Amino acid sequence: KGMYLCSRDGISITQDATVAEVYDVSGAGDTVIAAVAAAYCKEYPLSVCMALATMAAKVVIGHLGTYAITDSELKVEMLNSQFRKERH
């Protein structure tokens, strides 16, 4: 259904997942952790980190077995999502 974050100061953020055809969830959690960590290291707000992570996971679950998403796949997902519309 998406992600939920509750910070130490009690602020909560939710990030809904978009509908995707699921072929295999292997590695989806690892993808989420990696995407959040990479975006956080670039000093993006946590809400943006979560949005990018859900988009990355959406791509990964659309493949059989574990799958490493590419930069170009994430860019395409961003362009096709509400992310672009909400952030501009």
C-alpha positions in Angstrom: 0.0 0.0 0.0 3.0 2.3 0.4 5.2 3.6 3.2 4.7 5.3 6.5 7.4 7.3 8.4 7.1 8.6 11.9 10.0 10.9 12.9 11.4 11.2 16.3 9.6 14.5 16.7 6.3 12.9 16.0 5.8 14.1 12.4 4.4 11.4 10.2 4.6 11.1 6.4 2.8 8.6 4.2 3.7 7.7 0.6 1.0 5.8 -1.3 2.2 3.2 -3.8 0.8 3.2 -7.3 -0.8 0.1 -8.8 1.6 -2.1 -10.6 1.6 -5.6 -12.0 3.5 -7.7 -9.6 5.8 -10.5 -11.0 8.1 -11.0 -8.1 8.8 -9.0 -4.9 12.3 -10.5 -4.4 14.6 -7.6 -3.6 11.9 -4.9 -3.4 12.7 -4.2 0.2 16.4 -3.9 -0.6 15.6 -1.6 -3.4 13.5 0.6 -1.1 16.3 0.8 1.5 18.9 1.6 -1.2 16.8 4.3 -2.8 16.0 6.0 0.5 19.6 5.9 1.6 20.9 7.2 -1.8 18.4 10.1 -1.9 18.9 10.9 1.8 22.7 11.1 1.2 21.9 13.7 -1.5 20.0 15.6 1.2 16.6 15.2 -0.3 13.7 15.6 2.1 12.4 12.3 3.5 9.1 12.7 1.6 11.1 12.8 -1.7 13.2 9.9 -0.6 10.1 7.9 0.1 8.5 8.8 -3.3 11.7 7.8 -5.2 11.9 4.5 -3.2 8.3 3.6 -4.1 8.9 4.3 -7.7 12.0 2.2 -7.7 10.2 -0.7 -6.0 7.4 -0.4 -8.6 9.9 -1.0 -11.4 11.6 -3.9 -9.5 8.5 -5.9 -8.8 7.6 -5.8 -12.5 10.5 -8.2 -13.2 11.0 -11.9 -12.3 13.7 -12.6 -9.7 15.9 -10.0 -8.2 16.4 -7.0 -10.4 18.7 -3.9 -10.2 16.9 -0.8 -11.5 18.8 1.5 -13.7 19.0 5.3 -13.5 17.1 5.6 -16.8 14.3 3.3 -15.6 13.8 5.5 -12.5 13.8 8.7 -14.6 11.1 7.2 -16.9 9.0 6.3 -13.8 9.5 9.8 -12.4 8.4 11.4 -15.7 5.3 9.1 -15.8 4.3 9.7 -12.2 2.6 12.3 -10.2 6.0 13.0 -8.7 6.9 15.4 -11.5 3.6 17.2 -11.4 3.7 17.6 -7.6 7.3 18.9 -7.4 7.0 21.5 -10.2 
